[in-house]
Amino acid sequence: MSNAVRQTIYMHMIGRCVALTALVFLGLPFTASAATPSSGGFEVSGWIPYWRAATGTIDVLPHLDDLTEVNPFVYTLKNDGTLSDNGNLDEEPWKSFIAAARAKKVRVIPTVMTGNGALLHKILSDTASRIALEDRIADLVKEKGFDGIEIDFEGKYAADKDYFSTFLKGLYQRMGNKWVMCDIEARTPIGSRYYGTDTPPDAGIYANDLVEINKYCDRVKIMAYDQQGIDLALSAAAASSSQLYAPVADPLWVEKVVNLMARDIDRSKILIGVPTYGYEYDVTVYAGSDYVYKILWTFNPGYALPIAAQYGVMPQRNTAGEIHFTYTPTDSGTAPVVAAPMSALLAATAASLYADSYNSHLTFRLMDWPDAASIAQKVALAKKLGVRGIAIFKLDGGQDPNMWGVLKGVASQPVATSGSVSSASAFTRGLDFGATGDDVRRLQELLNTDTDTLVAESGAGSPGRETSYFGPATTHAVEKFQIKYGIAKAGNPGYGYVGPKTRAKLNQQLAGL
C-alpha cells in the first residue's frame, strides 16, 4: 500500500526540565429495519483494519465474548463504483476469524470506505451509478452471508447531502433484515468550534442530513475522535492555564458532540467512536503562551513508550484523560543531564517563560494517546448519555492491552434511557433567578442538550458542569428557550421565568429523551 493511500486511511483514525538556559531546555519532555431491536443491552463494536489483519484478528479472537459486533475494515470504493476487497475476506486469517465470530453470535459487518469527495459526487449524483452501487452492496452482503454493511463515506460535499440520503434510503430498502450501519463525522457545536472568532456564514451547512440518517441507519457510529483543536472553547480554557491541549478525544468535547447530534438521531442508535491510537506533534511555543501544533503522524502506544524511556520522561494523564509527555529530539537520541524528569505541564510552562523572556520561541515534541483508563471514561460517558454503546477504532493488536479488562462484561449490561439528564422527573414548580435545587440542575442539563439554549460554553453551568443555582446564565438560557419555541420574548410577562407554558414545553422535551 502506498504512503498516500495509507495516509488517506489513517486520517480516518486519523490526528523536563524547567529551562535553565536555552541549551539545557529539552525535557519538554423512517422506522428501524427488522434487524433493529427496540431495546437491548450495551453494544461494543470494533474496526479491524486490513493492513493489520493478522495482529488484529489474533488480538480480538480471545475476546469475542466481550464484543457485539466486529467490522472488518476492508472494502474501499474504486473509481468505477465497484468495490475493492483489500482484506480478501474469503482467505485466512479472516476466514477462520469470521467463523469464530459467527459461532459466538457476534455480528460480522464489514465496512465500505472512501474519503474521496469528488468520487462520491460522481457516483451519488448520477441516478444510474447510485442505484448500481446500492445493488452491488446489497448483493455482496447476501452473497457473503454478512449480517449487514457499514457505510463510511467521508469528505462528502455539502451539495451532495440529499444524494447521500437517497443512497442510504435505497440501500436500506434493498437490505431487508440485514443491518445498515453508518459512520458519521462528529459535529462540534458552532459556538464551541468558532469560540472567540467570527462565525462564518456557512458554519451551519453540513454534508450529512442527520434526520434522514436517523431514518435509514440502524446504528450511527459518531466518529468522535481526531478532535485536536476543533473546539476553540476548550482550547482557550486550556491555553489560559498554559496547558498543552491537542487531545484525540476529550470527554468534554465528545459529550458536546453527542448531545448536539442526539437532537436528530435516536440515542438508542448512537455508538460513540472511541480511539485507541495517538498523535505526535511538533509544538512551537511563542511569547504569550501561544502554542502551535503541527501533526507529524499517528501511532500506537507501543511506539510512544520506548521513546519516553529513551529520554527519561514519565508519561502522565492530562486534563482530557489521555496520556501525554513532551521531549526534545537529539541527534544522539539521549538527553543532556537534567535535575529530574518533570511533568509536561511544567515543561510547557518553562517553554512559555522562555518565549516571554527572550521574545522568541521554542519547539519540542508532544505525544498524546488514550489508554485503557481513557477508554473506561468513554464507556462511562456512553452510559451517562444513554446511548447504545461504543465503537472502537481500531482493534489491531497495537492498543493498550489493558483495554480488554475494561471491556470485560460491558456488552451484557443494560442501556440507560435517560439521556444526559440526570433524572426523568417532570418540572413541577416555577423557577426564577435565585432558585436552587436539583430541578435547577436538571433544567440546566436539559437546556445544554441544545446548542441554541446552552447555559454556558465552559465553566459553571456548561455541559457536564451543571449547578443547582439559577443565576444570570440560566436566566439567559431560559430566555433563548422561550424565544426559540415562541413562548415569550423580551418585554413579555414571564420572560426568563420557568412558568406553566415553559414547564410544559420542557416536560415535553424531557419525555422525548
N, C-alpha and C positions, 0 to 999 in steps of 0.2 A: 504494500500500500504506500502511495506517495506521501510525502510530508504535507502536501497541500490538502489531500483528501483527509489525512489523519487530523490536521488542524481543524478542518471544517467540522469533523465529527466531534472532536474534543471540545469545540466551542459549545456543544450541547451540554457538556459537563461543567462543558465549559460552556471563570475566570476559565557595652557592658561596662561596659565600663563607662563611668562618668568621665568626660573628656578632661584630661589634664592639659593636653595640648592637642592640636590637630593631628599630630603624628602618632599619639598613643590612643586616640579615639577610634576604636574598632570593634568593640564588643556589642555594637548595635545588633550587640549580639543578634312536543309531542309527548307520549307516555313511555315508560320504560319498556324495553323489549321483554319477551318471555323469559330471557335469561336473568333478568334483574330481580333479586328478591326485594320485597317491600321492607324487610328488616333483616338483621343478621349481625354477625359478630364483626369485630375489628379486623380489617384486612391489611396484610403486609405483602406487597409485591416487590419485585426487583428485576432490573435490567441486567442481562449478562451480555457484554459486548463481544462481537465475533472476533475481534482482534486479540481477545484474551479468553477464547473459548475453553482451552484446556484447563487453565488455572481456575477460571470461573466455575465451570461445571464441577470440578473436583472439590472446590471450596463449598459450593452450595449443597451438593448431594447429601451430606450427613445431616443437613438442617432443613430438609424439605418439610418436615412436620411443623416448622415454625413459619412457613410461607403459605399464603393463599393462592399466589399466582407467580409464575416466572415468565419473563419476557425476553426471549432470545432477540437481541438487538442485531438483526442480521440483514433485513431487506432494505434496499435503497432503491429510489426511483430513478430510472435511466432516462436519457434524453428523449427516447421514443415512447415513453409512457409505460414501458414494461418494467418488470421488477428484477433486480439483481439479488440472487441469494448468495451473499458473501460468506454465509456460515455453513453452507452445504448441510442443511438440517437432516438430510437422509443418511448422512455418514456419521462416523464417530468423531468427537465424543458426544455429539448431540443425540444421536440415535438412542443410545443407552440411557442418557440423562432424561430424555423426554419420556421414555418408557417408565422410568422410575418415578417421575413426577406424576404421570397418569395413574400409576399404581397407588400413589399416596393421595389421589384425588385433588392434586394441585393443578389449577388451571394453567394450560400452556398457550400463551397468546403472544405470538411474535410481533415485532414492530416493523412498520414500513416508515422509513425516514428519508427526509430530504430537507436541506436548508437553502435550496435554490429558488428564490422568489420568481425569477424570470421563467424557470421551467414550470413552476406551479401555475403561473399566469397562463402560459401557453396551453397547458392541459386542461385546467379547470374552466377557463373562459370559452373553450370550444366544446359545444354540447356533445359531439360525437366522441371526442377523446376523453371527456369526463365520464361518459357512460361506459366507455370501453374499460377505463380504469376501475370503475365500480364493479363491473362484471369480472374483471381479471382478479381482483382481490377476493371477491366472494367465492369464485371458483377455486382459488388457491386454498382458502380455508376449508372448504368442503372436501376437496381432493386429498388434502393432507390430514384431515381429521383434527385440526386445531380447534380449540374452544372459542376462538374469536380472533380478532385482529386489533392491533393498536396503531393509530394514526398519529405520526409525529411529523407534521408539516410545519416547519418553521420558516421565518423570513418572508412570510406572505405579504403581498402588497395590500394596503387598506382598500384599494379599489376592487380587490378580489374577495372581499368579505362575504358577499352574497353567493358568489360562485362556490366558495368553500362550504357554506351552509347547505347549498343544493347538493353538493357532492356527498356530504355526510347523510343527508336525507335519503339519497338514492342508495348509498351503501347500506344504511340501516334497514331499508326495505328489502334488500337482497339477502341480508344475513339471517333472516328467520330467527331461530332461537340461539344463534351464536352471538357472542359479546362484541360490542363496538366500544373500544377504549380510545380516549383522546388525550394526547399530551398537549397541554396549552401553556403558553408563556405566562409568567407571573405578571400581574398588572399592579403597579405601585400607585397608591392614591396620589392624585395630581398635586395636592397640597404638600405632600412629603417629597415627591420627586423634584418639584421645582421650588422648594423652600428657599426663601431669600433671594430668588431670581424672578425675572419676568416670565410668566407662563405664556408659552407660545400659543397662537390662536388655534393650532391644530392638535393641541395636547389631548383632547378627548376623542380623537379619531383613531380607531383601532382596526386591526385586521381580523379580529375574532368577534363574532356575534355570540356573546355568552348565552343569551336566551335561546338561540337556535341550537347551540352546542348542548345545552341542557336537555333539549328535546331528543336529540339523536345520538347521544353518547351515554352508554350505560355507566361508565366511570369517567371522571375527568381528573386527570393527574396534573396538578398545578406544578409547573417546574419552578419551584420556589428555591432557586439557588442561583449562583453567579451574580449575587447581589452587588458586591463591590461598592461602588459609590452612588448607586442609583437613588437611594433615599437620602436626599440632601439634609433633611431634618435630623436624622440620626447621625449623619456625618458631621454636621455642625455641632451637635451636642458633644460628640467625641473630641472634635478639634478644640473645643473651648477648654478642655482639660488636658490638652497636649497628648491625647491618647491616639495611638495608631488604630486606624479603623478601615479595614478593607476585607470584611468577612465574606465567606462563601454564602452564608445564610444566617443572619441574626434572627433569633426567635421573635424579637420585637417587630422586625420587618415582615417576617413570614405571617405573623398574626394580622398585621395591617392588610397584607395581600389577600389572605383567606377571607377576612371579614368583608372586604370590598367585593371579591368575586362571588361570595356566597349570597350576595343580593340577587344574583341572576341564576346561580347554579345551586341545586339542592345539595345541602350538606351531606345527605346520605349517599351522594355520588362522588364527593370530593375525596381525593387522596393527596396528601401533601408530599411533594417531591423532597427527598432527603439525600443530600450529597455525602459521598464518602471520600472525596478527593480534596486536594487543596491547591493553593496558588502560591507561586513565588513571585515577588515583586522587587523591582528596583525602586527604592523610595528616596526621593530628594527632599531635603528639609531646607526651607528658606526662612528668612527672618520673619518673625510674627507667627511662628508655628504653622506655616503653610506647607502641607505635605502633598507631594505629587507622586502618585502611584503609577508605575508602569508594569503591566503584567508581562512576565517572562514566559511562563509555562504552567501547566497543571502537573500535579504529581500525586502519587500515593504516599501514605505515611512512611512506608519503608524507605523512601528516598530522603525524607527530611531528617529522620532520627540520626543516621550516621553523620550528617553534616553538623547537627547540634553537638554530637560527641566530639567530632573533629576540632571544633572551635571552642569547646569547653563551655557552652552555654546551656542553660536549663530551660527547656520549653515550659511555658506557663499558660494557664487558661485566661483568656481575655474577656472583655465585657460582653462579647457576643456568644460566650460559651464555647468558643473554639480554642484550639491550641495554637500558640504562635511563639516565635522567637526572632531575634534580629542578629545579624552578623555582617562583618565586612570581609569580602573575599580577599585573600592574599595570594601572591604568586607561589609561595611555598606551601600553602594550604594550612599553615599554622598561624596562630595569633601571637603578637608580642605579649610579654608578661604584663598582666594587669592585676589589680588588687584582688578581685574575685568576680565571678560571673554575677551579673545583675539583671534585673527584670527588663523586659522590652520597654516598659513604661519609663524606667529611669534612663534607659538608653535614648529613647525618643526625647525625653526632657533635656538630656545633655546635648543632643543634636540641636534642639531649638535654642538652647542657651548659647551654643557656639555660633549659630547663624545670626542671632541677635547681636552678640558681642562684636563679631567681626564683619557684620553686614555681608555675609557670604552664604554659602550653602554646603551641605554635606550629603553624600549619597551612601546608602547602605542597603542591605537585602532584608526583606521581610518574608517569612514563611508562615502561612496560616492554613490550618486544616481542621476538620471536625474529627473527633474520636468517638469512642463508644458512649462517653458521657454526653456528648453533643447530640448523638442520635437518640439517647434516652430523653433528652429535653424535647425533641421533636415528637416523640411518641406521646409524652405528657401533654404537649401543646395540642396535638391532634385530638386527644381525648377531651381536653378542656373546651376546644372549639366545637366538639360534637360532630366531627367529620367522619367519613367512612374508614380512613386509615392512612397509611403511608406507602410511598413508592420509592424504593432506594435506587439511586444512580451513583455508583454502579457496583455490581457484585462480580468482582473479577479476581478475587483472592488477594488483592492488594490493600483492602480496607483494614481498619483496626480489627484484629481477630476477636477482641472482647465484645464486638457488636453482637455476636450470636448469643452471648449471655443476656444482653439487654432484650433481645427479641424472643427469648425463650417463653413460650406460652402466651405471648401478646395476642397472637392471631385468634385465640379462642375466647377472648374477652368480649363482653357486650359493648355496643356502641351507645354512648350517651346521646340524648336528643335535645338537650337544652341549648345548643349552640354556645356562643360566647357569653351569654347572660347567665349570671350565677344562680338565678332562681326563676322558676316559671310563674311565681306568684303575680297576680294582676296588681296594677296600681289602683289603690282604693282611696287615697286621700289627696287633698290639694297640696301641691309643693310649690314653694316660692323661695326667694332669696333668704338665706339664713337657716333653711331647714336642714336637719341632719337625720341620718338613719340608713338602714340597709336598702330601703326603697330608693334613696337618692343614689346610692352606688349602682343599683340595678338600672336606674334611669340613665346614668352616665354610660353604662355598658351598652345599653340599647342604642343610645344616640351615637355611640362610637362605632356601631356596625355599619354606619352610612357616612361616607366621606363628606357628604353635604351638611351633616349635622355634628361633626366632630366637636367634642368638648375642648380638646387641646391636641396639638400635634405632638408635643413632648411634655415631659414633666407631669405634675399632678393633674389628674383628670384625663390623661391621654390613654389610648388603648393599652390595657394591662396594668395601668396605674390609676384606676378609678378610685374616687374617695367617697366618703359618706356625707360630704358637706356641699350644700347648694350655694355656690359662690357666683361671682360675675361671669365666669366662663360657662358655667352650666346655664345661667340665665340666657346668655347669648346663643348657646346651642339650642335651647328650647325655642327661642325666637326664630332661629333658622328652620327648625322643625315645623313650627306653626305656619311660617311663610310657604314652605315647600308644599304643605298639604292644604293650604287655603283656609287655615283655622283662624288666624289673626295676623295683623300686621301692625307696624308702628302707629301708635295713636289709638288703637283699639283697646277696649277694656280686656283685661286678661292677657295682654301681650307679655310673654315671658313667664307667665304663671301656668302651672300644670293644673288646669281646671277640668271640668267634666268632658268637654269636647276633645281636649288634648289627651286626657287619660284614655278616652275611648279609642283614639287612633293608636296610641302607644300599645294598648292591650291587644288591638287587632294585629299589630306587627309582632307583638310578643307571642301570640298564638301561632304565628307562622314560622317561628324559629325552631 
